[in-house]
Amino acid sequence: MPSPRGSTAESGNRQASPADQQASKEKKLSILRQSIADTQTQIADLEAQIAEAKAHLKNDPKATVQQHIRLLHEYNEIKDVGQGLLGLIADARGVRQIDVQREYGVGDRD
């Protein structure tokens, strides 16, 4: 009966020679180098696309966001004034504000 550990020759597995190991390392290294080169090319392409997209922007993105925020504040102030006016009309008539909104065509989401 063979020993549980057995020799590499008995199990059918032979250790690769140092030359084979070196060739395998070189092949893996070559694959990794190619992968790095491909990744660097992709990065350069993406950076070029980003630069092109930025060139097409009319304004700086931060300025655009700030303008949108300012416009939203302005909209909310106007909406609050409109809601207040509808409330005054409803109070003066003695009806619910929702009835006045419907009369003037103001929806629930307006």
RODO-2510 file (C-alpha; in nm, 4 decimals, decimal comma):
residues 110
     n   res          X          Y          Z
     1     m     0,0000     0,0000     0,0000
     2     p     0,1460     0,3406    -0,0933
     3     s     0,1994     0,5959     0,1784
     4     p    -0,0837     0,8525     0,2245
     5     r     0,1401     1,1326     0,1140
     6     g     0,2742     0,9551    -0,1906
     7     s     0,5377     1,1029    -0,4122
     8     t     0,4641     1,3529    -0,6817
     9     a     0,5535     1,0919    -0,9397
    10     e     0,3006     0,8488    -0,7933
    11     s     0,0148     1,0984    -0,7954
    12     g     0,0729     1,1965    -1,1554
    13     n     0,1639     1,5549    -1,0656
    14     r     0,5102     1,6686    -1,1518
    15     q     0,6526     1,9923    -1,0312
    16     a     0,7327     2,2296    -1,3096
    17     s     1,0940     2,2899    -1,3839
    18     p     1,2391     2,6277    -1,2883
    19     a     1,2375     2,7220    -1,6567
    20     d     0,8662     2,6349    -1,6832
    21     q     0,7911     2,8302    -1,3655
    22     q     0,9794     3,1302    -1,5011
    23     a     0,7936     3,1077    -1,8324
    24     s     0,4619     3,0916    -1,6474
    25     k     0,5543     3,3976    -1,4409
    26     e     0,6598     3,5843    -1,7541
    27     k     0,3319     3,4972    -1,9246
    28     k     0,1290     3,6167    -1,6233
    29     l     0,3380     3,9319    -1,6041
    30     s     0,2832     3,9963    -1,9736
    31     i    -0,0927     3,9528    -1,9328
    32     l    -0,0942     4,1910    -1,6358
    33     r     0,1098     4,4485    -1,8277
    34     q    -0,1341     4,4302    -2,1186
    35     s    -0,4268     4,4647    -1,8787
    36     i    -0,2658     4,7724    -1,7237
    37     a    -0,2066     4,9226    -2,0680
    38     d    -0,5695     4,8565    -2,1675
    39     t    -0,6929     5,0136    -1,8442
    40     q    -0,4742     5,3198    -1,8958
    41     t    -0,6124     5,3557    -2,2475
    42     q    -0,9675     5,3355    -2,1142
    43     i    -0,8866     5,5981    -1,8501
    44     a    -0,7442     5,8320    -2,1133
    45     d    -1,0522     5,7823    -2,3335
    46     l    -1,2877     5,8533    -2,0427
    47     e    -1,0922     6,1621    -1,9405
    48     a    -1,1166     6,2877    -2,2989
    49     q    -1,4926     6,2270    -2,2973
    50     i    -1,5277     6,4154    -1,9680
    51     a    -1,3261     6,7078    -2,1044
    52     e    -1,5423     6,7139    -2,4171
    53     a    -1,8629     6,7061    -2,2120
    54     k    -1,7371     6,9889    -1,9905
    55     a    -1,6529     7,1919    -2,3009
    56     h    -2,0141     7,1624    -2,4165
    57     l    -2,1573     7,2868    -2,0872
    58     k    -2,2912     7,6387    -2,1078
    59     n    -2,2110     7,7195    -1,7475
    60     d    -2,0053     7,5824    -1,4674
    61     p    -2,2014     7,2946    -1,3068
    62     k    -2,1801     7,4570    -0,9636
    63     a    -2,3214     7,7814    -1,1020
    64     t    -2,6047     7,5875    -1,2680
    65     v    -2,6913     7,4135    -0,9413
    66     q    -2,6851     7,7445    -0,7543
    67     q    -2,9160     7,8982    -1,0155
    68     h    -3,1594     7,6079    -0,9816
    69     i    -3,1605     7,6436    -0,6030
    70     r    -3,2273     8,0179    -0,6336
    71     l    -3,5100     7,9547    -0,8793
    72     l    -3,6640     7,6898    -0,6506
    73     h    -3,6586     7,9348    -0,3584
    74     e    -3,8204     8,1981    -0,5767
    75     y    -4,0853     7,9500    -0,6937
    76     n    -4,1636     7,8453    -0,3365
    77     e    -4,2012     8,2077    -0,2268
    78     i    -4,4412     8,2788    -0,5147
    79     k    -4,6337     7,9593    -0,4406
    80     d    -4,6646     8,0582    -0,0724
    81     v    -4,8022     8,3997    -0,1718
    82     g    -5,0518     8,2345    -0,4076
    83     q    -5,1646     7,9921    -0,1372
    84     g    -5,2045     8,2845     0,1015
    85     l    -5,4206     8,4739    -0,1487
    86     l    -5,6378     8,1679    -0,2079
    87     g    -5,6740     8,1341     0,1684
    88     l    -5,7847     8,4984     0,2001
    89     i    -6,0408     8,4525    -0,0763
    90     a    -6,1722     8,1374     0,0905
    91     d    -6,2003     8,3153     0,4283
    92     a    -6,3788     8,6122     0,2724
    93     r    -6,6317     8,3831     0,1050
    94     g    -6,6655     8,1478     0,4001
    95     v    -6,5722     7,8409     0,1947
    96     r    -6,2935     7,5886     0,2046
    97     q    -5,9651     7,6774     0,0377
    98     i    -5,9819     7,3622    -0,1753
    99     d    -6,3097     7,4896    -0,3260
   100     v    -6,1424     7,8174    -0,4238
   101     q    -5,8483     7,6269    -0,5689
   102     r    -6,0816     7,4210    -0,7856
   103     e    -6,2650     7,7343    -0,8954
   104     y    -5,9413     7,8879    -1,0169
   105     g    -5,8129     7,5640    -1,1691
   106     v    -5,5360     7,5106    -0,9159
   107     g    -5,4689     7,1389    -0,8730
   108     d    -5,3547     6,9587    -0,5617
   109     r    -5,0016     6,9342    -0,7005
   110     d    -4,9779     7,2995    -0,8078
***
